[in-house]
Amino acid sequence: WVKDLVYNKTYCGLKVQQAILAFIANKVGKGWRLANSDEESKNIDGYIGEVPVQIKSSTYKVEKHLNQSIEIPIIYYEKKTKGIELEFDGFDLSIFYALLHF
């Protein structure tokens, strides 16, 4: 279980976060970065432009033991055979579109 936690949950999860941030930032012509440890303590995984985001596996929605209250937009992802499917939750799209020129 240690290998699963360190490699599959942490390393692979971080790589997925980077890929999602880079993909969206590229699409909207903005920069991106991962959150620092202080930002992570506030449930921020990264930024697209100046917009803080959380990036979670779609399984996060069904995990009942997680009682976190997350106040920032969440990007859910699900690995599919042909790539990664994204779902946006909690975005004020008018602000998000205007800020990121979506």
BAFI-3210 file (N, C-alpha, C; in Angstrom, 3 decimals, decimal comma, padded with zeros to 6 digits):
// residues 102
n [1|2|3|4|5|6|7|8|9|10|11|12|13|14|15|16|17|18|19|20|21|22|23|24|25|26|27|28|29|30|31|32|33|34|35|36|37|38|39|40|41|42|43|44|45|46|47|48|49|50|51|52|53|54|55|56|57|58|59|60|61|62|63|64|65|66|67|68|69|70|71|72|73|74|75|76|77|78|79|80|81|82|83|84|85|86|87|88|89|90|91|92|93|94|95|96|97|98|99|100|101|102]
n.u [000,817|002,079|003,680|001,607|000,387|002,481|003,453|001,234|-000,888|000,285|002,633|001,724|-000,709|000,152|001,427|-000,772|-002,201|-000,416|-000,473|-003,173|-003,454|-001,565|-002,666|-005,222|-004,409|-002,871|-004,878|-006,350|-004,538|-002,982|-000,687|000,440|000,701|001,822|000,504|002,031|003,247|001,906|-000,360|-001,460|-002,306|-004,599|-006,347|-005,753|-004,681|-003,389|-002,792|-004,419|-003,594|-004,495|-006,344|-007,252|-007,352|-008,763|-007,860|-009,237|-009,727|-012,429|-013,499|-013,420|-015,796|-017,536|-016,442|-017,198|-016,012|-014,593|-014,821|-014,321|-014,652|-014,684|-013,878|-013,121|-013,044|-013,418|-011,761|-012,666|-011,357|-011,348|-009,860|-009,829|-009,989|-009,115|-007,925|-008,184|-011,037|-012,578|-014,307|-015,953|-016,565|-018,205|-017,320|-017,641|-018,758|-018,999|-017,143|-014,888|-014,691|-014,344|-011,986|-010,138|-010,542|-011,986]
n.v [-001,201|001,168|001,704|002,071|004,361|006,305|006,224|005,792|007,390|009,814|010,646|010,091|011,420|014,061|014,459|014,280|016,516|018,572|018,189|018,738|021,417|022,660|022,042|023,352|025,995|026,502|026,365|028,638|030,634|031,453|031,580|029,004|027,407|025,188|024,916|026,338|025,095|026,525|027,463|025,014|024,139|025,522|024,245|024,568|023,533|024,476|027,167|028,813|031,243|033,813|032,443|030,380|026,830|023,610|020,273|017,257|013,712|012,056|010,208|011,339|012,631|010,665|009,593|009,098|009,501|011,817|014,894|017,488|020,988|022,752|025,771|026,812|026,734|023,509|021,168|018,260|015,103|012,291|009,333|007,994|005,522|006,755|009,105|011,911|012,920|015,962|017,805|020,649|022,288|024,525|026,859|030,255|030,952|033,252|035,040|033,442|032,887|035,507|036,277|034,353|034,300|032,256]
n.w [000,000|000,513|-001,738|-003,584|-002,496|-002,570|-005,252|-007,146|-006,098|-005,275|-006,907|-009,575|-009,458|-009,145|-011,589|-013,294|-012,424|-013,228|-016,023|-016,604|-015,711|-017,425|-019,952|-019,931|-019,408|-021,685|-023,646|-023,023|-023,195|-021,002|-018,223|-015,928|-012,730|-010,144|-006,829|-003,896|-000,690|001,343|-000,005|-000,744|001,736|001,923|000,321|-002,403|-005,515|-007,754|-010,123|-012,780|-014,809|-012,756|-011,348|-008,745|-008,433|-007,677|-008,263|-008,807|-008,734|-010,365|-008,689|-006,240|-005,743|-004,887|-002,634|000,493|002,964|002,980|004,214|003,462|003,068|000,285|-001,083|-003,480|-007,112|-008,643|-010,659|-011,971|-012,907|-015,074|-015,939|-019,104|-021,744|-024,046|-023,215|-020,988|-019,289|-018,500|-015,949|-014,839|-011,799|-009,700|-010,807|-011,432|-014,237|-015,836|-014,781|-014,938|-017,691|-018,657|-017,385|-018,231|-020,916|-022,195]
ca.u [000,000|002,963|003,998|000,395|000,203|003,539|003,554|-000,036|-001,730|001,003|003,411|000,865|-001,685|000,832|001,636|-002,076|-002,475|000,410|-000,969|-004,460|-003,181|-000,883|-003,606|-006,215|-003,699|-002,522|-006,110|-006,850|-003,450|-002,519|000,321|-000,060|001,707|001,336|000,430|003,088|002,728|000,945|-001,586|-002,019|-003,009|-005,890|-007,036|-005,447|-003,704|-002,635|-003,391|-004,468|-003,578|-004,599|-007,482|-006,874|-008,214|-008,546|-007,955|-009,587|-010,240|-013,890|-013,863|-013,504|-017,205|-018,256|-015,758|-018,023|-015,224|-013,957|-015,773|-013,722|-015,445|-013,768|-014,501|-012,618|-013,496|-012,806|-011,710|-012,649|-010,865|-011,535|-009,021|-010,559|-009,053|-008,575|-007,447|-008,730|-012,259|-012,611|-015,594|-015,720|-017,589|-017,991|-016,782|-018,518|-018,271|-018,878|-015,849|-013,848|-014,555|-013,794|-010,599|-009,279|-010,886|-012,391]
ca.v [000,000|002,339|001,971|002,615|005,726|007,209|006,304|005,952|008,467|011,079|010,985|010,114|012,492|015,331|014,547|014,568|017,929|019,398|018,062|019,440|022,858|023,086|021,927|024,428|027,275|026,637|026,635|029,991|031,592|031,946|030,788|028,145|026,934|024,402|025,653|026,088|024,377|027,376|027,444|023,669|024,046|026,195|023,422|025,021|022,661|025,238|028,384|029,071|032,694|034,157|031,705|029,171|025,682|022,284|019,236|016,029|012,574|011,980|009,356|012,193|012,986|009,566|009,178|009,631|009,807|013,123|015,930|018,797|022,035|023,407|027,022|027,264|025,873|022,186|020,494|016,814|014,388|010,844|008,716|007,172|004,797|007,654|010,359|012,347|013,724|017,001|018,369|021,847|022,458|025,658|028,010|031,335|030,936|034,596|035,573|032,563|033,141|036,845|036,324|033,468|034,415|030,918]
ca.w [000,000|000,512|-003,138|-004,197|-002,004|-003,035|-006,706|-007,855|-005,587|-005,151|-008,093|-010,762|-009,260|-009,408|-013,035|-013,889|-012,120|-014,109|-017,397|-016,702|-015,620|-018,650|-021,066|-019,864|-019,549|-023,099|-024,390|-022,756|-023,369|-019,706|-017,540|-014,869|-011,779|-009,016|-005,571|-002,916|000,476|002,039|-000,806|-000,634|003,022|001,717|-000,688|-003,763|-006,183|-008,731|-010,671|-014,221|-014,694|-011,333|-010,804|-008,010|-008,721|-007,111|-009,275|-008,095|-009,496|-010,299|-007,559|-005,054|-005,526|-004,247|-001,411|001,590|004,163|002,849|004,602|003,230|002,447|-000,644|-001,494|-004,775|-008,211|-008,745|-011,943|-011,793|-014,074|-015,116|-016,962|-020,072|-022,602|-025,081|-022,649|-019,706|-019,393|-017,472|-015,544|-014,040|-010,780|-008,819|-011,517|-011,878|-015,614|-016,409|-014,336|-015,455|-019,128|-018,871|-016,918|-018,995|-022,327|-022,640]
c.u [000,858|003,329|002,802|000,193|001,213|003,532|002,224|-000,829|-001,002|001,700|002,526|-000,176|-001,090|001,062|000,324|-002,434|-001,695|-000,114|-002,275|-004,259|-002,557|-001,830|-004,585|-005,548|-003,319|-003,752|-006,581|-005,745|-002,957|-001,399|-000,330|001,080|001,025|001,331|001,661|002,457|001,711|-000,394|-002,265|-002,783|-004,376|-006,700|-006,848|-004,396|-002,848|-003,403|-003,354|-004,633|-003,559|-005,714|-006,990|-007,857|-007,792|-008,662|-008,128|-010,014|-011,758|-014,348|-014,004|-014,952|-017,959|-017,592|-016,426|-017,199|-014,536|-014,980|-015,184|-014,746|-014,490|-014,479|-014,038|-013,089|-012,715|-012,867|-011,614|-012,114|-011,171|-010,697|-009,894|-009,536|-008,412|-008,095|-008,072|-009,943|-012,292|-014,035|-015,302|-016,876|-017,234|-017,410|-017,897|-018,072|-018,146|-017,543|-014,722|-013,620|-013,910|-012,314|-009,688|-009,547|-011,202|-013,218]
c.v [001,263|002,714|002,603|004,069|006,681|007,345|006,626|007,156|009,818|011,466|011,098|011,218|013,855|015,522|014,863|016,025|018,834|019,368|018,831|020,941|023,369|023,070|023,101|025,779|027,526|027,004|028,074|031,047|032,216|031,066|029,907|027,832|026,063|025,271|025,358|025,457|025,207|027,379|026,077|023,493|024,729|025,499|023,904|024,077|023,418|026,451|028,326|030,575|033,007|033,383|030,462|028,048|024,477|021,309|017,912|014,955|012,555|011,095|010,158|012,522|011,902|009,062|009,842|010,065|011,162|014,220|017,327|019,751|022,837|024,610|027,515|026,304|024,558|021,717|019,004|016,181|012,907|010,306|007,806|006,468|005,703|008,988|010,638|013,225|014,698|017,463|019,534|022,040|023,666|026,882|029,010|031,581|032,319|035,222|034,749|032,801|034,506|036,893|035,516|033,519|033,047|031,020]
c.w [000,000|-000,919|-003,840|-003,787|-002,617|-004,548|-007,369|-007,385|-005,575|-006,448|-009,334|-010,658|-009,554|-010,901|-013,752|-013,649|-013,060|-015,536|-017,582|-016,650|-016,918|-019,845|-021,081|-020,063|-021,002|-023,928|-024,217|-022,833|-022,078|-019,187|-016,486|-013,913|-010,737|-007,772|-004,715|-001,664|001,265|001,309|-000,740|000,669|002,968|000,617|-002,114|-004,338|-007,175|-009,192|-012,184|-014,323|-013,202|-010,632|-010,058|-008,325|-007,893|-008,266|-008,541|-009,083|-009,351|-009,148|-006,268|-004,713|-004,773|-002,969|-000,219|002,803|004,096|003,117|004,443|002,645|001,572|-001,246|-002,856|-005,862|-008,263|-010,198|-011,629|-013,063|-013,933|-016,258|-017,811|-020,957|-023,643|-024,535|-021,300|-019,967|-018,225|-017,211|-014,605|-013,069|-009,912|-009,488|-011,762|-013,310|-016,234|-016,013|-014,948|-016,925|-019,380|-018,503|-017,821|-020,495|-022,912|-023,879]
res [w|v|k|d|l|v|y|n|k|t|y|c|g|l|k|v|q|q|a|i|l|a|f|i|a|n|k|v|g|k|g|w|r|l|a|n|s|d|e|e|s|k|n|i|d|g|y|i|g|e|v|p|v|q|i|k|s|s|t|y|k|v|e|k|h|l|n|q|s|i|e|i|p|i|i|y|y|e|k|k|t|k|g|i|e|l|e|f|d|g|f|d|l|s|i|f|y|a|l|l|h|f]
***
